[in-house]
């Protein structure tokens, strides 16, 4: 009998619990723990806006059709999600109130409430309120239970105070005012003047608290309290007909309505009176599954900008500035280096500027004819696109495929797509029902003397995005191998609509040959194990979800294949005791984002890397590219990086049915290993060794 897989959304919540573990880990600097609270909150907000929103939509499908379409019951899953989130919210509150706040006070940093301000601080807060906050405040009255008055529309993610008016009748049908917090116009956390009696203490206060302290004065009548709440809304764009008309224009027209979706979560102060909560539930047309109790303050993603006293760098991680790539230092031309050998770049350990620099060099090279690129998530300020525009100015042909369905980056992608179009680039946008998720750059040059075509090719695991290249661990292969370049050219011909099948000879391309090739590679390891050889799978990805390939992994393990996996996020496979599968997840200062696949023991390893996770969507409904690594030195480097990650015993958690999310244990005499700092040290030594020989 097939072993049951963990539900996708439940596994995602297990992942976010690992993020919350970082906030509770006393080995992590205090301000970084605060940042992990922000990451947890931001993750959960998106989860409700997307995944929970989808489950709510599934509930509308008739039961008979639901049974045919899904292997789960949406209503049951929503109940499970609500229970797990409630438990995590309790843990979140415990970490914040019982650990973070006391430790901040130990560091002479005090996050205070409105009633804890000194008279001088209260005077500052009143003046700040009048000058900076009051001009942006609005007041709306909540309809009473017997009124049909329309409640003003509350946007997605909007923080509000539900203000209880101080009247004797308030417990039955009292007046309640809604005050949206102007977080776009004002900072959420404000530094207060020093307390003369405690000049060494750094005082911080929430915007919410300053507003509470001044509510009665502003409203002209006494109020009891302002209870905070936040509403999350469905963020799907729901394009009516993806197959009719220009999809990117439909997406653009729908973006302005994203914040207007149906409610998916009502996060409220658990101290809010029951009568008030019921009034809000009715007025906002919420279900009981939408109601999530929380603490006094919400929207902890604002903690990304938690104020820090000057000179307190000890409260954050020691900086790991991106290092120069030894291969490209002290050379005149990036293109010449790539022509001579394959190069692997690893971010954020190494500097990213080589990628836009390559485009700029290609723009200035008279032999270059065409520059082709896929753009999935483009930075708001993009040197990649700026150099593509420069290439157009230099007379180069630029072709860009812009994925307009990259969730929450649609506006940025469309903006840069229009800019490239206006400058003369050939730009194509999203295909119906298929996302283009691959990360490719192809530069085609023609040597004037020989007439030979040269393919400069970039195949990556991460987006062409300078901002995320400082935060996400990714790899990029830069090569001039003709066979790989010709395959990448076929992928671009596919994206331009000139090919129906890419028929690549070396690349694995989804949704065409990738799933079948991965299956064949696993089958080969099964055959080796059955013949008494060392069958071996060593795999790294963000998410493992596709049921067929999970079944194949389990079959390999049962046949004696050694299976090791590093999976950061969703992992529907949780090995049972005795199962020949080891899985870890690493959560640390950088977001693990690379996809690397190793098949076979060290005597015959085949190594691949690329853009695809092992999810149903990546293997069957997206255009993805995974490349074989053919250069022995690049293979050795990727293998070294994977080994450094596998030995991690500081930030690696175990994924299994009996030890889920447990940290790896370290004996008293055992050395400690932390993958991300060890990898940084590896590249630092590599660069220093190169410098010493030049």
N, C-alpha and C positions, 0 to 999 in steps of 0.2 A: 504494500500500500504506500502511495506517495506521501511523503512527510509534508505536513501543513506548513505553508509559508506565512511569515509575519505579514500582516496587512501593511500596505505602503505607508499610510498616514500614521499608523502606530509606530512604525519604525522611524519615521521622521521625528516624532515626538521623543523617541529614545535618543536620537541625535541631539535635539535641542536640550535634552537633559544633560548631555555631555558638555554643552556650552555652559550650562548653569553650574556644572561642577567646577569649571575654571573660576567662576565668581566666588566659589566657596573654598578654593585652594589657597591656603596661607603661604604657599611657596611663590605665588604670583604677586607682584607688586600691587599695592593697594589701589592705585588709580587704574591699573589694568583690570583688576577685578571689577571695578565700577564699569569699565568699558564692556566687560563681558555681560554684565547686567543689561547694558544697552543693546548688545548684539542679540542676546536672548529675546528681548522685547521686540526688536526689529524683525527678527525671524518669525516670531509668533504672530505679529501683525500681518505679515505677508501670508502666512499659513492660513489665517482666517479670511483674508481677502481673496485668496485663490482656491485653496483646497476645500475648506469648509464651505465656501460659496458654491463650489461644484457639487458637493454632497447634498446641499440644500436643493440644487437644481435636479439632482437625480431623484429626490423624493417625489418630484412632481410627475415622474414617469409612471404609468400604470404598473401595478405589481407584476402582472404577467410578463410584460416586456422587460422589467427590471431583472427578473430571474434569468432571462435569456442573455441579457447584456452583461451582468455583473456577477462576480463570485462572492459578493458581500451584500449586506442589508444596510443601506445608507442610514436609516434611523438608528439602528443598533450601533453603527460605527460612530455616529454623532454623540450618542450617549457615552461611549467609551472615551472618545476624545474629550468630552466635557469633564469626565471624572479625572482623567490624567492631567488635564490642564489645571483643574482646581488644585490637585495635589502639588503640581509644580509651582503654582502661584503661592501656595502656602510656604513651600521651600524658598521661593524667591523672597517673600516677606521676611522669613526667618533670617536669611543671609543678610538682607539689607538692614533690618532693625537690630538684630542681635550680634552681627559681626561687623558690617561695613561702618555703620554709624559710630559704634563705640571705638573702633580702630581709627576712624577719622578724628574723633575727639582726642585720642591718645597722641595724634600727630598735630594737635592744636588747630584742627580744622573742624568747625562746628556748623552743621546744617540745621538751622533753627526754624521753629514755627513762628507765626505772627505774634503769639502771646509771649514769646521769649526775647523779644527785642528790648534793648534799653531805650529810655526816652529819646536819646540822641539818634539812635538807629530808627526808631519809629518816626521821628521827625524827617529823617532822610527818606524813609520809605514813603511817607505822605507826599513829600515834594516830588519824589520820583514818580509816584502814581499820577499826580496831577499833570506833570510835564510829559511823561513818556507813555503812560498806559491809558489814561482816561480818554484821550482823543480817539482811541481805537475800540473802545468798549461799546457793546450793544446790550440792550435789555429786552428780553422776550418773556411773556407770561405763559406759563403752562396752563392749558385748559383744565378746568375742574372735571370731575367724573361725569357730570351731567351736561357738559358743554360739547358742542360739535366744532368749536373753533379750530382752525387749522394751525398746527404747530409749525413754526418756522423750520425750514429744511436745515438739517445738520449734516455737514459734509463729512466724508470719510476721514477718520483720524482726528476730528475736531475735539479738542478738550473743552469741557464745559463745567461750570459750577451750577448745580441745582440749589438755589438759595431758599432756605426756609424763612418765611416772614414771621417775625415775632408777634404772634397773635394767639389769643386763647382758643380760637376756632381752628387753629392750624392742624390739630391732630385728626380732624375729620375731613374738612374740605378747605384747608388753609390755602393761602396764596403761595405759589411757588414761582420764582423767577428763574429764567435760564440766562446765564452770562457766559458766552463763548470767550475763551482765553485767546488774546491776540498774540499767539506764539510766532506768527510769521513777522510781526512788526516789533516784537520785544524778545529779548533773550529769556529763556526759561529759568535760568539760574543767575542770580544777581549777587555781587559781592557788596557787603555792607561795610560802612566805616568801622574802624577799630573801636572796641569798647575800651574806654580809658582805664577801667579797672582791670582789664585783661588785654593789654596791648599786644601780647604775643599770639593771641588767638585770631585766626582767619575765619571770619563769619560769612556764611553763604545762606541765601534764602531763596525759596521757590517764588517764581512770579505769582503762582496761585496764592501763596501766603500774603504777599503784599496786597493783592486784590481783596482777599478776605478781610484784612485789617482795615480796609478803607471802604468796604461795601456799604455800611450803614450811612456813612457820610455822603457817599456818592448817590445812593438811592433815596436819601432824605427820610429814611424810616429805619427803625431798629430791625435787625435780622438775627436769627439764631446762629446759623452756620451755612457755609456753602460746601455742599458735598460734590466731589468731582466725579465725572464719568467721561468715558470716551466711546465713540461708536466707530466700529469698523464696517466697511461696506464691500460688497462684491466688486472686485476689480477686473473681472473678465470683460472684454469689449463686446462679445456676442455679435459678431458680424453676421448679418442675416443670410447673405449668400456669398460665400467666398469665391465661388466659381463664376460670378457674373460681374463684369466690369473690372476696374483697376483696384486691386485689393489695398494697395498702400494708401490710396485716397480715401477709401472707406475707413481704414484704421485711423487716419488723420482726423476724419470727421467725428469719429467716436471718442477720441481721446478726451475731449472736453466734457464728456459725460461720465468718465471713469469714476469720479467722486460721488456720482449720483446713484450708484447701485443699491440693491436691497441690503438691509442690515444683516451682518453675519455674527457680530459680537457686540454686546453691551457690557463694557467693563466698568464697574461702579465701586465706590467706596462702600465696604461692607458695613460701615456704621450708618449708612443712609437709612432713615426710618422706612419701615415696611410699606406704610401708606404712600410715601413719596415714590418708592420704587415701583409700586403697582401703577401709580399714575403715569410714570414715564413709560413703563412697559406698554400700557394701553395706548398712550399718545403716539408712541413710535412704532406701534404694531409689531411688537417683538414676541417671540415664542420663549418658552422657558429654557430652551436649549441655547438661546442667545445670551442669557443672563449669566455673567461671570463675576463673582465677587472678588474684590481686590483691596488694596490698601488705600490710604488717604490720597496718595499721589500716583498718577498714571503717566504713560508716555515716557518711560525711562530711556527710550532711544535718545532723548535729549541729554543723557548722561555722557554721550560721546564728547560733549563740550563742558564737562564738569570743571569749574574754575580751580586752578592750582596756584598755590602761593609761589611767588617768584623765588627761584633758586632751589626748589624742591624736586630736582630731577631724580632723586632717590625713590620717588613714589611711582616711577614708571620703569618700563624695561630699559636696560642699557641699549642705546641705539645700535643697530646693525646696518650701517649705510651700505647700499648696493656697491659691490666691488667692480673694478674694471675687469673685463674679460681678457685674459692673457693673450688669446689668439689675435685680438684686434688692437692691442696697444702697440704704439710705436710703429704702426704700419701706415702706408700712404693710402691704401685702398682696401675697403671691406670686400669689394667684388673680387679683387685679385686673391685675397685669402680664401674666399669660398671656392674660387676656381681651382685652387691647389688642394683643398681638403674639405671634408665635411666638418661643420662646427656645430656644437650644441651650446645654446644659451640657456641658463637656468635663472629664472626670476623668483623672488626678488633678491636673490643672493648676488646676482650680477646686474649691471646697469642695463637699462632698457633702451637708451638713446641710440644704440647700434641699429635698431630696427628702422626708426624714421631716418637715420643717417644713411642707411642702405638705399632707401627710396630717393633721398636727395642726390646721392651719388649717381644713381641710375638716371635721374633726370638730367644730370650734367654730362652723362656719357653719350657721345654721338652714336655709338653702336646700338644703343637700346631703342627698340621699336615700340614695345607695348609693356605696360605695367597693369597687372590684373590683381584684384584683391577682394576678399570677402569681409564684410563688416557686420558683426553681430551686436556687439555692445561698444559704442564709440564714446570716448571721453568727451565731456563737455567742452574742454579745450584740448584739441587733438593735434599734436604735431604730425601724426600719421597723415591726417587729411590735409593739413597745411602743406606738407611736402608733396602730396598728390596734386594739389592745386598748383604748386610750383612746377611740377612735371608738365602739367598742361600748358603753363606759360612757356616752357621750354620746347613746346611742340611735340611732346610725347603723346601717344595714344594711351588713355587711361580707361580701364574697364573696372567697374565696381559692382559687386552684388551686395545690396543692402537689405538685411533682414529686418523688415518693419514689424515683425511679430515678436521681437525680443522684449519680453514683458518688462515694463517700467523703464525701458530705454527707447521706446518707440519714437518719442518726440525728438530726442537727440539724434537718432539714426536718420529720421526723415529730414531733419534740419541739414545734416551734413550731406545727405543724398541730393537734396536740392542745390546745395552749394556746388557740389561736383557737377551736377547737370548744367547749372548756369555757366560754369567755366568750360563746358564742352566735353565732359566725360560721358562715356556710355554707361548709364546706370540702369540696372534692373533691380526690381524689388521682389517681395515675397511671392511664393507660389501658394495657391490654395491648398490647405490641409497638410502642407509640408514646410518645415522650417529648415533653413540652411544654417547649420550650426558649425560647419567646418571652419578652420582658421588657416587660410591659404594666402600666400603672396607669390606671384609668378612674374618674373622679369624676363622678357624675351629680347635677346640681343642678336645682332647679325654682324659677324666679322667682315669688314669691307674687303680684305684681300682674299680670304679663302671662301667667303660666302657661307661659312658654317654658322649654324644657329647655336646659341649658348642659352641654356635654361638656368637662371638663378632662381632657386626655389626655397620658399619658407613654408614649413609645415609645423603648426604649433598645437599645444594643448589648451592655450588660453587666448583671450580676445586681444585684438589690437587696441589696447587701452592702457595709456600711460599711468593712470591712477591705480587701477587694479594690479598692474605689474609691480607695484610697491607693497601689495598686501597679499596677493595670491601666489602660491608656489606653482610655477608652470615651467614648461620646457619648449624650446623651439629648435628645430633642425634646419640649418641653412646648408644647402648643397647645390652643386652643379652637376650632379649625376644625370646624364641625358634620359635614362629610363624613367627616373622619378619625375623629372621635369615634363616629359611627354605625357605621363599619366596625369599630372596636375593640369596640364593644358587640356586634356580630355574632360576633366571635371569642369573646367571653366566653359568648355563648349557645351557641356550638358546644361550648365546654369544659363547659358545664352540661348538655349533652346535649339542648338544645332545638332545635338545628339539625344537619342532616346535612352540608350545604354552607354555608359562610359567605357565598358570593356577594358578596364585598367589591368595591366599585366603584373603590377607589383603592389599597388596601393589597395587597401581594403576600403571600399566605399559603400556606405549605407545610403539608401536601403537596398542595395544591389547584392554585393558579394560578401559583405562584412560578417553577417551572422553565420552564413554557411562556412566561411573560412575559419572563424573562431571555433566553430563546432568541429571542423576537420582537425584543427590543431589539437583540440582536447582529445579527440578520438585517437590521434596518433600517440599521445601520451598514455592513454589507456592501453593501447596495443603494446607499447614499450614495457609498461608495468606487467602486463600479462606474460610477456616474454622474459621476465626476470630482470629487466633493465630498470634504471631509475626514471620513472615517470614523474614529471615535475611541473607544477603551475605556480607561478609567483606573480600576482596580479594586483595592480593598484588602480583605484577609480574613486569617483565621488559617490556613485550610487550603484547598487546591485539589486535589480528588480525583476528582470525578464524571466518568466517562469521556466521556459524551455532551457535556457542556458544554465539556470540554477540546477535543474534536474541533471544536466550533463556534468556539472561540477561534482554533484553528489555521486553520480555514477563513476566518475573518475576516482574519487576518494575511496569508494567501495572496492574498486579494482586495484587499489594499492598505490595510486598516484599521490605524491606528496603535494598538498594544497596549502599555500600560504596566501593570504589576501590582506590588503590594507584598504579599507573602505571608510571614507570619512562620514558620509551621511546616511541615506536610506540603505538598509541592508536587510532584505526580506529573508535571507538565509541566516539562521542562527544555529550553528552546529550544536548537536546534542552530545552528551558525554560519550566518549568512545568513538565518535565520528572523526575520520582522518582529515579534518579541516581545521586550520587555525586562522582566525580573523581578528585583526586589531583595527582600532580607529584612533587617529592622532588628532587631537585638538590642541593648538598652541597659538603663539602670537601671530603666525601667518595662517591663512586659510589654505589647507591642502586641496589642490585643484587639478593636479596632473593625472593623466591616464597612461599607465605603462603596463605592458603585458609581456611576461617572460614565459616561454614554453621550453621544456627540456632541461636536463641537467647541464652542468657547466661545460661538459665536453662537447655539447652541441646546442647551445642556447640559441633560440630565435627570439629576438627582442623587437617589440613594436611600441609605438607611442602615437597619440593623436587626440582627437577631440571627443571621442564617444565614450560615454558610460554604458554599462550593460543594463540598460533600461529598454522597455518595449518601445518607447518613443524614439530613443536614439538609434536603435538598430533597425526600426521598421518605418518610422515616419519623419525622419530627418535626413538631410544630406550631411554625412559625417565622413571624415577621412582619417584613417590610421595608416601610418607608414612603417615599413620594416626599417630597422636600423642596420645598415650594411657596413659602415665603417667600424673596424674593431676597436679603435680608441673611444669612439662615441658609445659603443656598446659597453665597454668597460666602465665608462663614466656613469652611465645610467645604472648599471649593475651596482656600482659602488654606492650611489645615492640610495637605491632600494635597500641595500644591506644596512646602511646607516639608519634608515627609517625602521627597518625590522627589529633592530636591537634596542630601540627606544624603550626605556623602562621608567620614564618620568611622565610622559604625556600620552603614552599609549594605553588605551582601554581595551579590554577583551570584549568581543562580541560572541556570546554563546548563550544557550538556554539557561545554564546554571551559574554563569558569572557575568551576566550582562552589565556592561559599563563599569566593571571593576578595573581599577588601575593594576597594571602588572606589579607583582610583588618583587621587592629587592631584598636580598639577604644582607645581613650586617657586614659581611666582608666582600660583598659583590660591588663592582664598579657601577657607577650610574652613567646612563647614556640618554641624551636628549637630542632627538634627531635634528631639529631645525638649527640649533646652535652648533651641533657637530658638522652639519653640512656647510654652514657658513664658514666654520674653521677650515674645512677641507678646501673650499674655494680660496680662502685667504692664503693658505699655505701654497696652493697651486700658483696663485698670482705672484706671491713673493719669490717662489722658486724661479719663475720665469724672469722676474726682474733681476735676480742675482746672476743670471746667465747672459744678460744683455748689456 
